[in-house]
Structure formats: structure tokens, C-alpha cells
Amino acid sequence: MQKVNLGMIGGGTVGSGVFHAWQLNGRLMADRLGVALDFRRIAVKDLDEPRPYPIPRSLMTTNWQEVVNDPQVQVVIELVGGTGIAKTMILSALAKGKTVVTANKALLSAHGPELFAAAAKAGVNLYYEASVCGGIPIIKSLREGFVANRFPAIYGIVNGTCNYILTRMRQEGADFADVLADAQKQGYAETPPDLDIDGFDAQHKIGILASLAHGFWVDHRDIHTEGIREVSRIDMQFARQLGYAIKLLGIAKRVDGASDSKRGAPTVQVSVYPALIPASHVLASVDHVFNAVFVRGDVVGDTLFYGRGAGKDATASAVLSDVADAALDLKNGTPVRVPPFVSHAKKGRVLPIDRIVSRYYVRLSVVDRPGVLARISAIFAANRIGISSVLQPEGHEGESVPLILMLHDAPNGAMRQALAAIARLPVVKAKPVLFRVETLD
């Protein structure tokens, strides 16, 4: 049986998980592929660092260049993370004609065009299934399974930490700060948690999916990104009363009729923000640390991908899936696969958030006196924004009371101007809170 030699850079939680999964099912993979997979070298930070699964000392080195420069290593697995030395590692491996498998979403988000161009120049593949949604095979599905489709819309719950926090807030009626603190104690949230709760991890992932779906590279700086810090217990309560759930969504939607769209060059919305979604929709039932991606194809229709989006075992499954593809490339001498992007020369456009039209949920803290709603309504009317419903709950005492407004479709820019004017009213006692409403139609 033909053999393919593997080298891995990173032997911590995820790296040792990959090695353990290979030990568990490597023979099964060989039977299925007709190719034996063999680890030759694994670079680690410290030979004696604690790791979930043991790695034989004879395989380990603290010098990553020993992995990349080993002439017998044919596939390099990069699991270091970050946007620093990991980039040098990957570019070095590609330059030597080695296939690379990575789970590094941050690096792909920041330097994707350069990395894919380097792989193309070397005539090898760069695989990245594990970079988005852990063990969910969403990359391969968009790239190959749905090759006959355009994608009018993709909605993703792609950050398990945020989904865990929002789930507990909804189910327990708990405050954001309390759930976050507990999530950190249990290891579901990092310290500091900014990358997750401020939406940047989701930004990296939806940027990759949007680029793949629409055939041009989406610059992460063009992705409007909001986190979940503004979501409160009271918002969860009112959302439920109105028939919605609040989820942090990564969104990639084609915008039809944009005035600057050109023939063959898509104009898309790519955003990350907490949104109200119908409680009856399947995405509303995705809870705790699970991820899901709802894909609408123009031919296939609606599909849903659901599973664990992080963790050593889910990530190991995705990494070894890529290793299997790389091994078959080498076995058959056919490194050309469906390209990751239609063409880097293809021009598309990410529409600025101010031009995106949405429905809205707005929560205001106002003085409870006659005429307040009329003044607020006048500002919305001046910005051509219609109010569909108003909730003013009873039983709140104090200087101010909550006022909940559901608003009709309007451009985000008009909403931003209206809320800025409303915030300046003396009767408004706190910063307005806004969440968009996504019907997922």
C-alpha cells in the first residue's frame, strides 16, 4: 500500500487530538483510501507540556523547521494558530511543494489571498476545512457538494461561546455578565473573551464562507461586526414575547438591485451581529456550544449543517478529512481540485452596512410621561422609518422605563441617524439598544 508521510506543527490540545484520532482510526482511513498515513515529525513548544493525549517523544521536536524541511514529509498540518509565525510556517511549507492543512481561521481571514496565491504558484493545495465550524463539513460542501449553485443567502451560528452564553441567558433568565463569568470558569470562554463576544471569531469564519460562496476575496475590514455585550436579560424576555430568539449570526447575503452592482460581479452583505430570528425557525433551536450553518442555494434550496464547532475531537475530524483529500491527491498524482475561489480577478463588492435594509428591534429607556412616544415617533417619521408595534411593559418603577419598538424595513444609515437624534432627547436616559430582525425568508 502506498504511504503518505505527515508532519504536524502544534502538539497541544488540538494537535494531540489529531494524533489520537489518527491512532484510533488511521487503519480505517487507510482501508478506505488505499493509502497508509504515517506521522514522521511533530513540532511542539515544549516536549513536557501537558496535553490531553500523549504523543511519543520520539516523534516530537521543538524546531518547526525540522518538520517543513524533512524531505520525506509530504503533507504539513499547521495547528499553531495566530497570524504571526504560523504564516511563515505555511509559506515555507508551500514553497517546498508540500500540501498544507490548516485550522487557522484568523490567518486565512487576514492573509488568505497571499496564502492561496502561494499554493497555486507551488502547484499544491491548501486545505482549511477545520477553520470554520470545527467538524461540520461546510467548506467542502460549498466548494464541491454545491458546485452547481449560487448562494443567495448563508446564515451561520458560528461561535460556540456566544451561542452558549445567549442560550443560558434565554433559558435561565440570567444576566450577560454572570453567564460570561461562569462560562470562563467552565472553559467555554477565554480570558479575556473579546475575540469571541465582540464577534471577531465569527467575522473570520463568515468572511471565509462569503469568499468561497461568492468567488471573490472578502476583506475582513469590510465586514460589519457587532458582538453580544449589549444583549440583556430584558431583551431576551421581550424577544420571546414577540416570538423571536436572539442569536449571534454571521450573514452572507447577495443584495439584488444594488445601484453599483455590475453584471457577473456580485454585491453582497457580509455582517456579524446579534439578531432576532423567528422562534419557529430551525436555527432558533441551535443551543449551547453547537454551531449551525443555514445555506440557501439557488438550485438545491435550503440546507442546514449542524454540529460541534470547536473542540479537539471535532477539529481533528475536519483536519483528518483534509489529510485524506491530500493523500488521494498524492496517490493519484492529481493535485488539481475544484479551486477554492472562482477567480481572484473577479470583482465583487461588500455593501456598506449603512446601505443594508433591515427590520429592527429597538429598546429605549425613557421618562414615563405623556408625549414621549410622540416625540420619538416624529424622529422616526422624519427619517422615513415606520413603527410596526410598541411595547411598554408595566411594573417598572424608577426614573425611567423600557420602551420597546419594532420597526419596518429601513436602511441602516437612516436608523443610525434616527437613533442618534433620539439619544439626544432629554427624556431618553440611556443609550438606545438596537438589534436587527432577520426573517430568514
HUGI-V304652 format. One record per residue. N is the residue number from 1. RES is the residue in three letters. SS is DSSP state (H for helix, E for strand, L for the rest). PSI is psi in radians with two decimals (* if undefined). OMEGA is omega in whole degrees, -180 to 180 (* if undefined). Layout:
n:N res:RES ss:SS psi:PSI omega:OMEGA
n:N res:RES ss:SS psi:PSI omega:OMEGA
This chain:
n:1 res:MET ss:L psi:2.36 omega:178
n:2 res:GLN ss:E psi:2.56 omega:-178
n:3 res:LYS ss:E psi:2.46 omega:173
n:4 res:VAL ss:E psi:2.24 omega:-177
n:5 res:ASN ss:E psi:2.33 omega:-177
n:6 res:LEU ss:E psi:2.53 omega:169
n:7 res:GLY ss:E psi:2.53 omega:-177
n:8 res:MET ss:E psi:2.38 omega:176
n:9 res:ILE ss:E psi:1.92 omega:-175
n:10 res:GLY ss:L psi:1.96 omega:-178
n:11 res:GLY ss:L psi:0.55 omega:179
n:12 res:GLY ss:L psi:-2.38 omega:-176
n:13 res:THR ss:H psi:-0.92 omega:-177
n:14 res:VAL ss:H psi:-0.76 omega:-178
n:15 res:GLY ss:H psi:-0.79 omega:178
n:16 res:SER ss:H psi:-0.52 omega:175
n:17 res:GLY ss:H psi:-0.70 omega:176
n:18 res:VAL ss:H psi:-0.78 omega:-179
n:19 res:PHE ss:H psi:-0.72 omega:180
n:20 res:HIS ss:H psi:-0.74 omega:179
n:21 res:ALA ss:H psi:-0.65 omega:177
n:22 res:TRP ss:H psi:-0.73 omega:177
n:23 res:GLN ss:H psi:-0.67 omega:-177
n:24 res:LEU ss:H psi:-0.77 omega:-171
n:25 res:ASN ss:H psi:0.29 omega:179
n:26 res:GLY ss:H psi:-0.68 omega:180
n:27 res:ARG ss:H psi:-0.67 omega:177
n:28 res:LEU ss:H psi:-0.75 omega:178
n:29 res:MET ss:H psi:-0.73 omega:180
n:30 res:ALA ss:H psi:-0.72 omega:179
n:31 res:ASP ss:H psi:-0.68 omega:-178
n:32 res:ARG ss:H psi:-0.62 omega:-174
n:33 res:LEU ss:H psi:-0.42 omega:-170
n:34 res:GLY ss:L psi:0.37 omega:180
n:35 res:VAL ss:E psi:2.27 omega:175
n:36 res:ALA ss:E psi:2.32 omega:179
n:37 res:LEU ss:E psi:2.33 omega:-176
n:38 res:ASP ss:E psi:2.21 omega:175
n:39 res:PHE ss:E psi:2.23 omega:178
n:40 res:ARG ss:E psi:-0.80 omega:-178
n:41 res:ARG ss:E psi:2.51 omega:177
n:42 res:ILE ss:E psi:2.05 omega:-180
n:43 res:ALA ss:E psi:2.33 omega:-179
n:44 res:VAL ss:L psi:2.82 omega:177
n:45 res:LYS ss:L psi:-0.70 omega:-175
n:46 res:ASP ss:L psi:2.23 omega:-179
n:47 res:LEU ss:L psi:-0.51 omega:-174
n:48 res:ASP ss:L psi:0.20 omega:-180
n:49 res:GLU ss:L psi:2.54 omega:177
n:50 res:PRO ss:L psi:2.44 omega:179
n:51 res:ARG ss:L psi:2.64 omega:-176
n:52 res:PRO ss:L psi:-0.62 omega:-179
n:53 res:TYR ss:L psi:2.46 omega:-178
n:54 res:PRO ss:L psi:2.60 omega:173
n:55 res:ILE ss:L psi:2.28 omega:-180
n:56 res:PRO ss:L psi:2.34 omega:-178
n:57 res:ARG ss:H psi:-0.53 omega:-178
n:58 res:SER ss:H psi:-0.38 omega:-180
n:59 res:LEU ss:H psi:-0.33 omega:-169
n:60 res:MET ss:E psi:2.61 omega:173
n:61 res:THR ss:E psi:2.73 omega:175
n:62 res:THR ss:L psi:0.11 omega:-179
n:63 res:ASN ss:L psi:1.85 omega:-176
n:64 res:TRP ss:H psi:-0.45 omega:-179
n:65 res:GLN ss:H psi:-0.41 omega:176
n:66 res:GLU ss:H psi:-0.51 omega:177
n:67 res:VAL ss:H psi:-0.90 omega:-176
n:68 res:VAL ss:H psi:-0.65 omega:-175
n:69 res:ASN ss:H psi:-0.15 omega:179
n:70 res:ASP ss:L psi:2.03 omega:-176
n:71 res:PRO ss:L psi:-0.31 omega:-179
n:72 res:GLN ss:L psi:-0.26 omega:177
n:73 res:VAL ss:L psi:2.15 omega:-177
n:74 res:GLN ss:L psi:-0.48 omega:-179
n:75 res:VAL ss:E psi:2.20 omega:179
n:76 res:VAL ss:E psi:2.21 omega:178
n:77 res:ILE ss:E psi:2.07 omega:-180
n:78 res:GLU ss:E psi:2.05 omega:-180
n:79 res:LEU ss:L psi:0.57 omega:-179
n:80 res:VAL ss:L psi:-0.71 omega:-178
n:81 res:GLY ss:L psi:2.98 omega:179
n:82 res:GLY ss:L psi:3.05 omega:-176
n:83 res:THR ss:L psi:0.22 omega:-178
n:84 res:GLY ss:L psi:-1.79 omega:-175
n:85 res:ILE ss:H psi:-0.45 omega:-180
n:86 res:ALA ss:H psi:-0.65 omega:179
n:87 res:LYS ss:H psi:-0.77 omega:178
n:88 res:THR ss:H psi:-0.72 omega:180
n:89 res:MET ss:H psi:-0.84 omega:-177
n:90 res:ILE ss:H psi:-0.80 omega:180
n:91 res:LEU ss:H psi:-0.64 omega:178
n:92 res:SER ss:H psi:-0.76 omega:180
n:93 res:ALA ss:H psi:-0.75 omega:179
n:94 res:LEU ss:H psi:-0.71 omega:-179
n:95 res:ALA ss:H psi:-0.45 omega:179
n:96 res:LYS ss:L psi:0.16 omega:176
n:97 res:GLY ss:L psi:0.38 omega:-180
n:98 res:LYS ss:L psi:2.43 omega:173
n:99 res:THR ss:E psi:2.48 omega:-179
n:100 res:VAL ss:E psi:2.39 omega:173
n:101 res:VAL ss:E psi:2.22 omega:-178
n:102 res:THR ss:E psi:2.69 omega:172
n:103 res:ALA ss:L psi:0.28 omega:-166
n:104 res:ASN ss:L psi:1.50 omega:-178
n:105 res:LYS ss:H psi:-0.65 omega:-179
n:106 res:ALA ss:H psi:-0.72 omega:180
n:107 res:LEU ss:H psi:-0.75 omega:178
n:108 res:LEU ss:H psi:-0.69 omega:179
n:109 res:SER ss:H psi:-0.71 omega:-176
n:110 res:ALA ss:H psi:-0.59 omega:-171
n:111 res:HIS ss:H psi:0.43 omega:-177
n:112 res:GLY ss:H psi:-0.91 omega:-178
n:113 res:PRO ss:H psi:-0.73 omega:-180
n:114 res:GLU ss:H psi:-0.73 omega:-178
n:115 res:LEU ss:H psi:-0.77 omega:-180
n:116 res:PHE ss:H psi:-0.59 omega:176
n:117 res:ALA ss:H psi:-0.67 omega:178
n:118 res:ALA ss:H psi:-0.69 omega:178
n:119 res:ALA ss:H psi:-0.74 omega:179
n:120 res:ALA ss:H psi:-0.72 omega:180
n:121 res:LYS ss:H psi:-0.66 omega:-178
n:122 res:ALA ss:H psi:-0.17 omega:-180
n:123 res:GLY ss:L psi:0.50 omega:179
n:124 res:VAL ss:L psi:3.05 omega:-179
n:125 res:ASN ss:L psi:2.59 omega:171
n:126 res:LEU ss:E psi:2.01 omega:-177
n:127 res:TYR ss:E psi:2.55 omega:-171
n:128 res:TYR ss:L psi:0.51 omega:-179
n:129 res:GLU ss:H psi:-0.68 omega:-175
n:130 res:ALA ss:H psi:-0.07 omega:-178
n:131 res:SER ss:H psi:-0.33 omega:-177
n:132 res:VAL ss:L psi:2.09 omega:172
n:133 res:CYS ss:L psi:0.59 omega:170
n:134 res:GLY ss:L psi:-2.03 omega:-174
n:135 res:GLY ss:L psi:-0.01 omega:179
n:136 res:ILE ss:L psi:2.16 omega:-175
n:137 res:PRO ss:L psi:1.04 omega:-175
n:138 res:ILE ss:H psi:-0.61 omega:-180
n:139 res:ILE ss:H psi:-0.88 omega:-178
n:140 res:LYS ss:H psi:-0.59 omega:179
n:141 res:SER ss:H psi:-0.81 omega:179
n:142 res:LEU ss:H psi:-0.69 omega:-173
n:143 res:ARG ss:H psi:-0.65 omega:-173
n:144 res:GLU ss:H psi:-0.87 omega:-176
n:145 res:GLY ss:H psi:-0.59 omega:-179
n:146 res:PHE ss:L psi:0.58 omega:-175
n:147 res:VAL ss:L psi:-0.38 omega:-179
n:148 res:ALA ss:L psi:0.18 omega:-174
n:149 res:ASN ss:L psi:2.58 omega:158
n:150 res:ARG ss:L psi:2.86 omega:-173
n:151 res:PHE ss:L psi:1.63 omega:177
n:152 res:PRO ss:L psi:-0.57 omega:-177
n:153 res:ALA ss:E psi:2.44 omega:170
n:154 res:ILE ss:E psi:2.22 omega:175
n:155 res:TYR ss:E psi:2.24 omega:-178
n:156 res:GLY ss:E psi:2.33 omega:163
n:157 res:ILE ss:E psi:1.67 omega:-166
n:158 res:VAL ss:L psi:0.10 omega:176
n:159 res:ASN ss:L psi:1.95 omega:-176
n:160 res:GLY ss:H psi:-0.58 omega:180
n:161 res:THR ss:H psi:-0.87 omega:179
n:162 res:CYS ss:H psi:-0.71 omega:-179
n:163 res:ASN ss:H psi:-0.64 omega:177
n:164 res:TYR ss:H psi:-0.80 omega:-179
n:165 res:ILE ss:H psi:-0.83 omega:-179
n:166 res:LEU ss:H psi:-0.63 omega:178
n:167 res:THR ss:H psi:-0.82 omega:-179
n:168 res:ARG ss:H psi:-0.62 omega:176
n:169 res:MET ss:H psi:-0.73 omega:-179
n:170 res:ARG ss:H psi:-0.78 omega:-174
n:171 res:GLN ss:H psi:-0.57 omega:-174
n:172 res:GLU ss:H psi:-0.12 omega:-175
n:173 res:GLY ss:L psi:0.58 omega:-175
n:174 res:ALA ss:L psi:2.82 omega:177
n:175 res:ASP ss:L psi:2.64 omega:-179
n:176 res:PHE ss:H psi:-0.87 omega:-175
n:177 res:ALA ss:H psi:-0.69 omega:-179
n:178 res:ASP ss:H psi:-0.75 omega:-180
n:179 res:VAL ss:H psi:-0.71 omega:179
n:180 res:LEU ss:H psi:-0.81 omega:-180
n:181 res:ALA ss:H psi:-0.73 omega:180
n:182 res:ASP ss:H psi:-0.66 omega:178
n:183 res:ALA ss:H psi:-0.63 omega:177
n:184 res:GLN ss:H psi:-0.69 omega:179
n:185 res:LYS ss:H psi:-0.63 omega:-178
n:186 res:GLN ss:H psi:-0.06 omega:179
n:187 res:GLY ss:L psi:0.17 omega:177
n:188 res:TYR ss:L psi:-0.30 omega:180
n:189 res:ALA ss:L psi:2.48 omega:180
n:190 res:GLU ss:L psi:2.92 omega:172
n:191 res:THR ss:L psi:1.93 omega:-1
n:192 res:PRO ss:L psi:2.76 omega:-174
n:193 res:PRO ss:L psi:0.17 omega:-168
n:194 res:ASP ss:H psi:-0.74 omega:-176
n:195 res:LEU ss:H psi:-0.66 omega:-180
n:196 res:ASP ss:H psi:-1.03 omega:-168
n:197 res:ILE ss:H psi:-0.31 omega:175
n:198 res:ASP ss:L psi:0.07 omega:169
n:199 res:GLY ss:L psi:0.03 omega:-173
n:200 res:PHE ss:H psi:-0.57 omega:175
n:201 res:ASP ss:H psi:-0.79 omega:177
n:202 res:ALA ss:H psi:-0.61 omega:178
n:203 res:GLN ss:H psi:-0.80 omega:179
n:204 res:HIS ss:H psi:-0.76 omega:-174
n:205 res:LYS ss:H psi:-0.81 omega:-178
n:206 res:ILE ss:H psi:-0.48 omega:175
n:207 res:GLY ss:H psi:-0.72 omega:177
n:208 res:ILE ss:H psi:-0.79 omega:-180
n:209 res:LEU ss:H psi:-0.72 omega:179
n:210 res:ALA ss:H psi:-0.73 omega:178
n:211 res:SER ss:H psi:-0.79 omega:-179
n:212 res:LEU ss:H psi:-0.71 omega:-176
n:213 res:ALA ss:H psi:-0.60 omega:-171
n:214 res:HIS ss:H psi:0.01 omega:168
n:215 res:GLY ss:L psi:0.17 omega:173
n:216 res:PHE ss:L psi:2.70 omega:-175
n:217 res:TRP ss:L psi:2.18 omega:178
n:218 res:VAL ss:L psi:2.01 omega:178
n:219 res:ASP ss:L psi:2.25 omega:-177
n:220 res:HIS ss:H psi:-0.42 omega:180
n:221 res:ARG ss:H psi:-0.25 omega:178
n:222 res:ASP ss:H psi:-0.02 omega:-176
n:223 res:ILE ss:L psi:1.99 omega:177
n:224 res:HIS ss:E psi:2.20 omega:-171
n:225 res:THR ss:E psi:2.20 omega:173
n:226 res:GLU ss:L psi:2.56 omega:177
n:227 res:GLY ss:L psi:-2.77 omega:-172
n:228 res:ILE ss:L psi:0.21 omega:-177
n:229 res:ARG ss:L psi:-0.51 omega:-176
n:230 res:GLU ss:L psi:-0.16 omega:-178
n:231 res:VAL ss:L psi:2.22 omega:-179
n:232 res:SER ss:L psi:2.95 omega:178
n:233 res:ARG ss:H psi:-0.68 omega:-178
n:234 res:ILE ss:H psi:-0.60 omega:177
n:235 res:ASP ss:H psi:-0.70 omega:177
n:236 res:MET ss:H psi:-0.73 omega:-179
n:237 res:GLN ss:H psi:-0.82 omega:-178
n:238 res:PHE ss:H psi:-0.65 omega:177
n:239 res:ALA ss:H psi:-0.80 omega:179
n:240 res:ARG ss:H psi:-0.73 omega:180
n:241 res:GLN ss:H psi:-0.57 omega:-178
n:242 res:LEU ss:L psi:-0.05 omega:178
n:243 res:GLY ss:L psi:0.44 omega:-177
n:244 res:TYR ss:E psi:2.85 omega:167
n:245 res:ALA ss:E psi:2.68 omega:178
n:246 res:ILE ss:E psi:2.16 omega:179
n:247 res:LYS ss:E psi:2.55 omega:171
n:248 res:LEU ss:E psi:2.03 omega:-177
n:249 res:LEU ss:E psi:2.43 omega:160
n:250 res:GLY ss:E psi:2.26 omega:-171
n:251 res:ILE ss:E psi:2.30 omega:172
n:252 res:ALA ss:E psi:1.80 omega:-176
n:253 res:LYS ss:E psi:2.39 omega:173
n:254 res:ARG ss:E psi:2.34 omega:-179
n:255 res:VAL ss:L psi:1.85 omega:180
n:256 res:ASP ss:L psi:2.52 omega:176
n:257 res:GLY ss:L psi:0.15 omega:177
n:258 res:ALA ss:L psi:2.39 omega:-172
n:259 res:SER ss:L psi:-0.42 omega:-177
n:260 res:ASP ss:L psi:0.19 omega:178
n:261 res:SER ss:L psi:2.51 omega:-179
n:262 res:LYS ss:E psi:2.74 omega:-179
n:263 res:ARG ss:L psi:2.17 omega:178
n:264 res:GLY ss:L psi:-0.09 omega:180
n:265 res:ALA ss:E psi:1.84 omega:-172
n:266 res:PRO ss:L psi:2.56 omega:169
n:267 res:THR ss:E psi:2.18 omega:-171
n:268 res:VAL ss:E psi:2.69 omega:167
n:269 res:GLN ss:E psi:2.23 omega:173
n:270 res:VAL ss:E psi:1.99 omega:-172
n:271 res:SER ss:E psi:2.77 omega:170
n:272 res:VAL ss:E psi:2.15 omega:175
n:273 res:TYR ss:E psi:2.74 omega:173
n:274 res:PRO ss:E psi:2.34 omega:-176
n:275 res:ALA ss:E psi:2.65 omega:170
n:276 res:LEU ss:E psi:2.21 omega:176
n:277 res:ILE ss:E psi:2.64 omega:-178
n:278 res:PRO ss:E psi:2.32 omega:-179
n:279 res:ALA ss:L psi:-0.37 omega:-180
n:280 res:SER ss:L psi:-0.21 omega:-178
n:281 res:HIS ss:L psi:2.60 omega:-176
n:282 res:VAL ss:H psi:-0.56 omega:180
n:283 res:LEU ss:H psi:-0.49 omega:-179
n:284 res:ALA ss:H psi:-0.37 omega:-179
n:285 res:SER ss:H psi:0.07 omega:177
n:286 res:VAL ss:L psi:1.93 omega:-170
n:287 res:ASP ss:L psi:2.96 omega:176
n:288 res:HIS ss:L psi:-2.37 omega:-172
n:289 res:VAL ss:L psi:0.09 omega:-178
n:290 res:PHE ss:E psi:2.64 omega:175
n:291 res:ASN ss:E psi:2.77 omega:173
n:292 res:ALA ss:E psi:2.54 omega:175
n:293 res:VAL ss:E psi:2.14 omega:179
n:294 res:PHE ss:E psi:2.02 omega:-174
n:295 res:VAL ss:E psi:2.23 omega:174
n:296 res:ARG ss:E psi:1.99 omega:176
n:297 res:GLY ss:E psi:2.59 omega:-177
n:298 res:ASP ss:L psi:-0.32 omega:177
n:299 res:VAL ss:L psi:-0.88 omega:-174
n:300 res:VAL ss:L psi:-0.42 omega:-175
n:301 res:GLY ss:E psi:-2.55 omega:-176
n:302 res:ASP ss:E psi:2.33 omega:175
n:303 res:THR ss:E psi:2.72 omega:180
n:304 res:LEU ss:E psi:2.31 omega:176
n:305 res:PHE ss:E psi:2.24 omega:-171
n:306 res:TYR ss:E psi:2.44 omega:176
n:307 res:GLY ss:E psi:-2.96 omega:180
n:308 res:ARG ss:E psi:2.24 omega:-175
n:309 res:GLY ss:L psi:-0.04 omega:-178
n:310 res:ALA ss:L psi:3.13 omega:-179
n:311 res:GLY ss:L psi:2.69 omega:-174
n:312 res:LYS ss:H psi:-0.66 omega:-175
n:313 res:ASP ss:H psi:-0.78 omega:178
n:314 res:ALA ss:H psi:-0.74 omega:180
n:315 res:THR ss:H psi:-0.69 omega:179
n:316 res:ALA ss:H psi:-0.70 omega:179
n:317 res:SER ss:H psi:-0.77 omega:-180
n:318 res:ALA ss:H psi:-0.72 omega:179
n:319 res:VAL ss:H psi:-0.82 omega:-178
n:320 res:LEU ss:H psi:-0.46 omega:172
n:321 res:SER ss:H psi:-0.76 omega:177
n:322 res:ASP ss:H psi:-0.70 omega:178
n:323 res:VAL ss:H psi:-0.69 omega:178
n:324 res:ALA ss:H psi:-0.78 omega:178
n:325 res:ASP ss:H psi:-0.74 omega:180
n:326 res:ALA ss:H psi:-0.70 omega:180
n:327 res:ALA ss:H psi:-0.70 omega:178
n:328 res:LEU ss:H psi:-0.63 omega:174
n:329 res:ASP ss:H psi:-0.84 omega:-176
n:330 res:LEU ss:H psi:-0.69 omega:-180
n:331 res:LYS ss:H psi:-0.78 omega:-173
n:332 res:ASN ss:H psi:-0.07 omega:-180
n:333 res:GLY ss:L psi:0.54 omega:-178
n:334 res:THR ss:L psi:1.37 omega:-179
n:335 res:PRO ss:L psi:-0.16 omega:-178
n:336 res:VAL ss:L psi:2.08 omega:178
n:337 res:ARG ss:L psi:-3.09 omega:173
n:338 res:VAL ss:L psi:2.13 omega:-176
n:339 res:PRO ss:L psi:2.63 omega:-177
n:340 res:PRO ss:L psi:-0.50 omega:178
n:341 res:PHE ss:L psi:2.58 omega:-177
n:342 res:VAL ss:L psi:-0.86 omega:178
n:343 res:SER ss:L psi:2.31 omega:177
n:344 res:HIS ss:L psi:-0.29 omega:179
n:345 res:ALA ss:L psi:-0.26 omega:-178
n:346 res:LYS ss:L psi:2.31 omega:-175
n:347 res:LYS ss:L psi:2.16 omega:172
n:348 res:GLY ss:L psi:3.09 omega:-176
n:349 res:ARG ss:E psi:2.34 omega:171
n:350 res:VAL ss:E psi:2.06 omega:-176
n:351 res:LEU ss:L psi:2.32 omega:178
n:352 res:PRO ss:L psi:2.57 omega:-175
n:353 res:ILE ss:H psi:-0.56 omega:-179
n:354 res:ASP ss:H psi:-0.40 omega:-178
n:355 res:ARG ss:H psi:-0.05 omega:178
n:356 res:ILE ss:L psi:2.34 omega:180
n:357 res:VAL ss:E psi:2.29 omega:-178
n:358 res:SER ss:E psi:2.94 omega:162
n:359 res:ARG ss:E psi:2.85 omega:-171
n:360 res:TYR ss:E psi:2.62 omega:165
n:361 res:TYR ss:E psi:2.23 omega:179
n:362 res:VAL ss:E psi:2.31 omega:175
n:363 res:ARG ss:E psi:2.17 omega:178
n:364 res:LEU ss:E psi:2.65 omega:172
n:365 res:SER ss:E psi:1.94 omega:-170
n:366 res:VAL ss:E psi:2.78 omega:172
n:367 res:VAL ss:L psi:2.32 omega:-177
n:368 res:ASP ss:L psi:1.55 omega:178
n:369 res:ARG ss:L psi:2.77 omega:-179
n:370 res:PRO ss:L psi:2.52 omega:175
n:371 res:GLY ss:L psi:-0.20 omega:-178
n:372 res:VAL ss:H psi:-0.85 omega:-179
n:373 res:LEU ss:H psi:-0.61 omega:180
n:374 res:ALA ss:H psi:-0.71 omega:180
n:375 res:ARG ss:H psi:-0.71 omega:179
n:376 res:ILE ss:H psi:-0.76 omega:180
n:377 res:SER ss:H psi:-0.63 omega:-180
n:378 res:ALA ss:H psi:-0.66 omega:179
n:379 res:ILE ss:H psi:-0.78 omega:177
n:380 res:PHE ss:H psi:-0.73 omega:-179
n:381 res:ALA ss:H psi:-0.67 omega:180
n:382 res:ALA ss:H psi:-0.44 omega:178
n:383 res:ASN ss:L psi:0.23 omega:176
n:384 res:ARG ss:L psi:0.76 omega:178
n:385 res:ILE ss:L psi:2.19 omega:-178
n:386 res:GLY ss:L psi:2.51 omega:177
n:387 res:ILE ss:E psi:2.21 omega:180
n:388 res:SER ss:E psi:-0.55 omega:178
n:389 res:SER ss:E psi:2.76 omega:-179
n:390 res:VAL ss:E psi:2.36 omega:173
n:391 res:LEU ss:E psi:2.23 omega:174
n:392 res:GLN ss:L psi:1.62 omega:-173
n:393 res:PRO ss:L psi:2.58 omega:177
n:394 res:GLU ss:L psi:2.89 omega:175
n:395 res:GLY ss:L psi:0.06 omega:178
n:396 res:HIS ss:L psi:2.20 omega:-180
n:397 res:GLU ss:L psi:2.79 omega:178
n:398 res:GLY ss:L psi:-2.96 omega:-176
n:399 res:GLU ss:L psi:-0.55 omega:-177
n:400 res:SER ss:L psi:2.78 omega:179
n:401 res:VAL ss:E psi:2.70 omega:178
n:402 res:PRO ss:E psi:2.51 omega:176
n:403 res:LEU ss:E psi:2.09 omega:-176
n:404 res:ILE ss:E psi:2.24 omega:-180
n:405 res:LEU ss:E psi:2.35 omega:170
n:406 res:MET ss:E psi:2.23 omega:-171
n:407 res:LEU ss:E psi:2.60 omega:179
n:408 res:HIS ss:E psi:3.04 omega:179
n:409 res:ASP ss:E psi:2.35 omega:176
n:410 res:ALA ss:E psi:2.69 omega:175
n:411 res:PRO ss:E psi:2.55 omega:179
n:412 res:ASN ss:H psi:-0.59 omega:179
n:413 res:GLY ss:H psi:-0.71 omega:177
n:414 res:ALA ss:H psi:-0.68 omega:178
n:415 res:MET ss:H psi:-0.71 omega:180
n:416 res:ARG ss:H psi:-0.76 omega:179
n:417 res:GLN ss:H psi:-0.73 omega:-179
n:418 res:ALA ss:H psi:-0.78 omega:-179
n:419 res:LEU ss:H psi:-0.55 omega:176
n:420 res:ALA ss:H psi:-0.71 omega:178
n:421 res:ALA ss:H psi:-0.71 omega:179
n:422 res:ILE ss:H psi:-0.68 omega:-179
n:423 res:ALA ss:H psi:-0.42 omega:-179
n:424 res:ARG ss:L psi:-0.14 omega:179
n:425 res:LEU ss:L psi:2.38 omega:179
n:426 res:PRO ss:L psi:-0.43 omega:-178
n:427 res:VAL ss:L psi:-0.12 omega:178
n:428 res:VAL ss:E psi:2.10 omega:-168
n:429 res:LYS ss:L psi:0.05 omega:178
n:430 res:ALA ss:L psi:2.86 omega:178
n:431 res:LYS ss:L psi:2.27 omega:177
n:432 res:PRO ss:L psi:2.51 omega:178
n:433 res:VAL ss:E psi:2.24 omega:-177
n:434 res:LEU ss:E psi:2.33 omega:169
n:435 res:PHE ss:E psi:2.47 omega:178
n:436 res:ARG ss:E psi:2.72 omega:178
n:437 res:VAL ss:E psi:2.12 omega:179
n:438 res:GLU ss:E psi:1.99 omega:-179
n:439 res:THR ss:L psi:-0.31 omega:180
n:440 res:LEU ss:L psi:0.43 omega:178
n:441 res:ASP ss:L psi:* omega:*
